[in-house]
Amino acid sequence: MAKTCWLEREKRKRKTVEKYAKLRAELKAKGDFVGLSLLPRDASPTRLTNRCRVSGRRRAFIRRFQMSRMTFRELASQGMIPGVTKSSW
């Protein structure tokens, strides 16, 4: 499980991105790059990272299922993910 401080930091970044989204869009449309540079660093959506909903892991993230590969494998083997079956031949 990821440390709580990392998860809280991600939440804070998401709030900041949402807060400045409209203003960023306006500044981009005008081409005011100086104004964009004056916004907080965390206002940029590229600063966000995808995290596993179950474990909080950042790496090996599967977007379709919103979880890391290890959590996905665990839950798929247990039959907890609808429509996913373990292949065997």
N, C-alpha and C positions, 0 to 999 in steps of 0.2 A: 504494500500500500504506500502511496506517495505521502510525503509529509504534509501535514495540514497546512503549514505556511505556504507551500507551493500551490496547493489547491485554492487557498484564499487569495493568493496573488493573481492567479488566473481569473478568478471571479472579479477582482478589482479591475483587471485589464479589460474584461468584457464590458463592464459598466462604463469605463472610460471610452471605449470604442463606440458604444451605443450613444453616449452623451454627445460626442463630437461628430457623429456620422453625417448629419445634415449640414453642418458648417463645413466639413471637409469636402462634401459634394459641391457646395456652392463655390468654395475657393478653387477647386479643381476646374469647374466649369468656366470661371473667370480667367483662369491661368495665373492666379496670384500665388506663386510658389514661395514668396517671402512670408505671406500670411500662413501658409501651410507649415513652414518651418518654425513658426512661432507657437504652434500648437504643442501640447505635451507629446512626448515621444510615444507613450502608450496609447495615443489616440489612433494610431495606425493599425488597421486590421492585420497587417502582416506580423505584428508582434504576438498575436494569439497562437497558441499551439493546441493541437487536438490531443485530448486525454481520454483514456479509457474510462467509461462510466462506472465500471466495477472497481478496478484497482487503482486508477489514477495514473497509470503508466503512460509516458509520452511516446516511447519508441515502439515500432512495429504496430502501428495503429491501422485498423481496418475500418475505413469510413462507412461502409455499408452497414456494419453492425455496431459502430461506435464503441469498439473495444479492442484491446490489444490481442495479439495472436495467441498468447498463452491462455488468456481468459476465454477467448473464442474456442480454442481447442478443448479446454476443460468442459465448458458448457455444451459444446457440440457432442462430445463423447457421452455426456450424461443424458443427451436428448432434450436439453432445455431450450434449444433454439429451434423454433418452428421452421420446417422446410429444409433443414440441414441434416444430412445423414452422413455417417462415416462410410466412405467407399471401401469396398472389399472386392477382390477378384482372385 
